[in-house]
Amino acid sequence: PWLSERYGRVVERLLSLPLTVFHGEFYASNVLVRERHDTVRICPVDWEMAAVGPGLMDVAALTAGAWSDAERTSLAMAYHAALPPDGSRPSQEALLTALDWCRLHLAVRWLGWSPGWSPPPEHAQDWLGEALRLAEKLDL
């Protein structure tokens, strides 16, 4: 119950992040990659959860699940390096913290799915454990 009582802080934090159109379920299973000759074509599929919100939600989704902390950080730093180096680029630390807020939201969202539905075994994750770990890390 304490997480739900403090969830307003998560919403406030997410609303403070830059807004854009985002996919909404940018998990690796929703990204098709086709390599042909010297070209690579990347096609995100399953856009039913697309919305306007923090673009970092897609980075959080892509790095959710069975990635190691080192892999998650490496992907986040690659994203950071690709951002324009203007005044809107957050520090690496700020980006990682914002991603943790996004990951917490995703974990709570997964907990809200129908009790009769579960992801395929290869996508199973301890979302409650993830939510509690992130809430503690973010000092909720």
Residue pairs with C-beta under 8 A, 6 or more apart in sequence:
2 140
3 108
3 131
3 132
3 135
3 140
6 135
6 140
7 108
9 140
10 101
10 104
10 105
10 108
10 140
13 98
13 101
14 53
14 54
14 57
14 101
14 102
14 105
17 54
17 55
17 56
17 98
17 101
17 102
18 54
18 55
18 88
19 52
19 53
19 54
19 55
20 52
20 53
20 54
20 55
21 50
21 51
21 52
22 50
22 51
22 52
22 53
22 54
22 55
22 57
22 58
23 30
23 44
23 47
23 49
23 50
23 58
23 61
24 47
24 48
24 49
24 50
24 51
24 57
24 58
24 61
25 46
25 48
25 49
25 61
26 44
26 57
26 58
26 59
26 61
26 62
27 61
27 62
27 64
27 65
27 123
28 62
28 65
29 123
30 44
30 45
30 46
31 42
31 43
31 44
31 45
31 62
32 42
32 43
32 44
32 45
33 40
33 41
33 42
33 43
34 40
34 41
34 43
35 41
54 98
54 102
56 95
56 98
56 99
56 102
57 102
57 105
57 106
59 75
59 76
59 79
59 99
59 102
60 99
60 102
60 103
60 105
60 106
61 106
62 75
63 71
63 72
63 75
63 76
63 99
63 103
64 103
64 106
64 107
64 125
64 130
65 123
65 125
66 125
67 75
73 96
76 95
76 96
76 99
77 92
79 95
80 89
80 90
80 92
80 95
83 89
90 98
97 138
100 134
100 137
100 138
101 138
103 130
103 134
104 131
104 134
104 135
104 138
104 140
107 127
107 128
107 130
107 131
107 134
108 127
108 131
110 125
110 127
111 127
111 128
111 131
118 124
119 125
